Structures are given as structure tokens and as C-alpha cells.
Amino acid sequence: MRSEVSELPFRALCLTCRRPKSVCWCGALRPMLSSTRVVFVQHPRESRVPISTCRMAHLSLPNSELHVGLGLPRPPADAAVLFPSDDAVDVGALERPPGTLVVVDGTWSNARKVVQRDPVLRALPRVRVNPSRPGNYRIRKEPKAHCLSTIEAVALVLGVFEGEPEKYRPILSVFDRMVDTQLQHVGQGPSRHARRRQKNKSRPEFLAALRDESLVVAYAEGNGLPSSTGSRVRPELIQLVAVRVATGERFEVVLKPRRELAPRVAFHLDLPESALFAGVSVAEALERWRAFAGDALVATWGGFTLDLLEVEGEVPARTLNLKHLCSQHVFRSTGGIDAFAEELGHVAVESGGRAGRRIAALEHIVSSLSPRRGEGQGEGLPTAVISANDPH
């Protein structure tokens, strides 16, 4: 007999701002028509952040458009991108403002990757703004004191373009309202995260698995069409990297493709096709992997790396899902490897392609969460357990 389960009421959402109606900020919108057209490029991950200000900036500026993605399909006419690189020109020093201002919305790390990797954005001239006062983003930690939210930065830039720095201050009323509303909800009883922490307070010390002396962290790349294409052919293993946590010993192998290289594989892996076609055979790669890993506890982020090994007939005897472990530790979804490592203070280094960056991020995650020897469950404090040896 099926047990009765009480249904939790869903919060009604506003279809304009996409926030619960109890914290809807649409009533505070003060749209203003700007002479400069604004094109927002929002990183997909940022579009899911409830307190992101990109959408409210778009709704506040009728002469704007919003694209959610990793770039633009075509360059806008007479455009510049707002991005604080070394070669960016201060907006106050421009002889005339551009006809279109492109604004990339996301974390600083994600925004930098979008600008660097999209050929359209990379080719545009860059401008920057130097605010005279700190921003009001009190509900979100900014990397530096002078950093502004997207809507604050755009309001300031448009004001400078039109010779009236305070002209677009009215559009910030919606931003100020959101900040005040969020702060009002702080302290009104335990949050759902706090309730979940209390519920799981007596759970076992799951981080103890990171103390295993044999622990090997592994990351793999595959050659295959994405599932979004409808392909049901499993990808083949094409790159495998790993590190033995206790010693810092490293492993890296590139496998020669056994089938036609899927479109953009080399691009996504950040490796030249020549390096892929110069790879070793499956037999040699697995022989080297078995010699390195032995009977180690193999830790991966999710199941993709293990799936690729299984395709080639290699199934580690002992495995650990780091993504699941980290989600248990922080009581929420962790997102991707790069985002969670960045949250723990990791600074990405461009080395060894995407696999090199990802294995470095996984090293940092393990190092940050590993309990100290002889202590109880850690609280996410960094513990240096990985020595950085040069790759063999």
C-alpha cells in the first residue's frame, strides 16, 4: 500500500523577474532609454543565480538585448566590450562612446573565459570603468572592493558616456530594493540549508575516505558526439590524467583516436589534433594506467571518467565519487569542478589543456577538504596533503 506523502506548497513565481512573488522586485523597476545600445552576454551558470543583476539591468534598459550563452553569433556594429583587461581604455578617456556596449555577465573567472574564447568578443575593443565609490552588492562577495554588480557598472558607464555620471542612478532603485529585501530575510529563522545541516548533524565522517593512503584522483576526456545530438554511441577514452594524493606522483596519457575525431573535440580539450593523433594505443595506455594505479582508491568527479574507462574494459576495484562527497559536505549542489574549486580559493593555471586544469582543480578540492590526521570531520579548512612534483 502506498504511503501518504504530504505535498509541500510551491512558491508562486513572477514570470518577469523569475523570483518568488514574495521577493519580486519588478515594482521597483525604473526603465530608462539609453542612447547607447547595450548587449548583455550572460554565462549560462549565472542565469541560474537568483541574485544576479543582469536580467534586472536588461529590463531597466529598453535599448538592450540579453543573450544567455558563451558568446555572440556575430559582432555588433560600432561596439566595445566592458572588460577590465590591461589593454582596456577607461570609459572617461574615449573621444566618443561606442554605438553598442557589450557587457559579459558572470563570475570574474567565467567572464574572462567567455571573452578570451569567443572570437567575436575577443576581437572587440575593450573598455573599463573606475568607480569612485564601492558598490552596494552587500549580499554577494566581490573579489575586490572596487568591483561592481552588472547593473551598477552599466549605470555608471552609460552616465559617463552621456556626460552625466548620476543620470542612470534611478535604474538602481530595483537593485537597492533586492539587496534590502534579501538582507531583511537574513536571520528570520534557520534557512533550508541550516535545517538540512541540523538534520544531517549525526552522519558519519564521510570525508575520512580522503585519508586513504592509496587515493588516486583521476580525470578523463572522451572522443564522441554529445548526447544532445541524439548519438547513442558511447565516447571512447582519449586522454587520462591522475595524481596520487599522498606523494604527488602524476600520470598522463593521450590515446590515439580509434574512430573519426568528433567535431570540436580538440578545441574543447585545448589540445592540438596532432597531439591526439600522436597518442598511444589503448593497450599501452591501460598497461601504464594499471602500473600507476594498482589497487588504489580511484576518486573521480561524477561517473564520466569511470564510464570512459569501462568502455575500454577497465573497471577500478575501488572508487570514490568526489562530486557526491563534496555535495554532502556543503549540503547543496557543487556545480562543476572549476566552479567548486574556485569557491575553495583555487586559481586556475593554463597548463596541459582542459584535463590539466581540471586535475589541478581536483587536487585543490581534495587538499582543501581532507581531514587532518587524527582529527574528526573537517570543516573545509585547507590542509596541505599534496606535494606538487613536476610531471614525469
C-alpha positions, 0 to 999 in steps of 0.5 A: 500500500502506498504511503501518504506523502504530504505535498509541500506548497510551491512558491508562486513565481513572477514570470518577469523577474523569475523570483518568488512573488514574495521577493519580486522586485519588478515594482521597483523597476525604473526603465530608462532609454539609453542612447547607447545600445547595450548587449548583455552576454550572460554565462549560462551558470549565472542565469541560474543565480537568483541574485544576479543583476543582469536580467534586472539591468536588461529590463531597466534598459529598453535599448538592450538585448540579453543573450544567455550563452558563451558568446555572440553569433556575430559582432555588433556594429560600432561596439566595445566590450566592458572588460577590465583587461590591461589593454582596456581604455577607461570609459572617461578617456574615449573621444566618443562612446561606442554605438553598442556596449557589450557587457559579459555577465558572470563570475570574474573567472567565467567572464574572462573565459567567455571573452578570451574564447569567443572570437567575436568578443575577443576581437572587440575593443575593450573598455573599463570603468573606475568607480569612485565609490564601492558598490552596494552588492552587500549580499554577494562577495566581490573579489575586490572592493572596487568591483561592481554588480552588472547593473551598477557598472552599466549605470555608471558607464552609460552616465559617463558616456552621456556626460552625466555620471548620476543620470542612470542612478534611478535604474538602481532603485530595483537593485537597492530594493533586492539587496534590502529585501534579501538582507531583511530575510537574513536571520528570520529563522534557520534557512533550508540549508541550516535545517538540512545541516541540523538534520544531517548533524549525526552522519558519519565522517564521510570525508575520512575516505580522503585519508586513504593512503592509496587515493588516486584522483583521476580525470578523463576526456572522451572522443564522441558526439554529445548526447544532445545530438541524439548519438547513442554511441558511447565516447571512447577514452582519449586522454587520462590524467591522475595524481596520487594524493599522498606523494604527488606522483602524476600520470598522463596519457593521450590515446590515439583516436580509434574512430573519426575525431568528433567535431570540436573535440580538440578545441574543447580539450585545448589540445592540438589534433596532432597531439591526439593523433600522436597518442598511444594505443589503448593497450599501452595506455591501460598497461601504464594506467594499471602500473600507476594505479594498482589497487588504489582508491580511484576518486573521480568527479561524477561517473564520466571518467569511470564510464570512459574507462569501462568502455575500454574494459577497465573497471577500478576495484575501488572508487570514490565519487568526489562530486557526491562527497563534496555535495554532502559536505556543503549540503547543496549542489557543487556545480562543476569542478572549476566552479567548486574549486574556485569557491575553495580559493583555487586559481586556475593555471593554463597548463596541459589543456582542459584535463590539466586544469581540471586535475589541478582543480581536483587536487585543490578540492581534495587538499582543501577538504581532507581531514587532518590526521587524527582529527574528526570531520573537517570543516573545509579548512585547507590542509596541505596533503599534496606535494606538487612534483613536476610531471614525469 
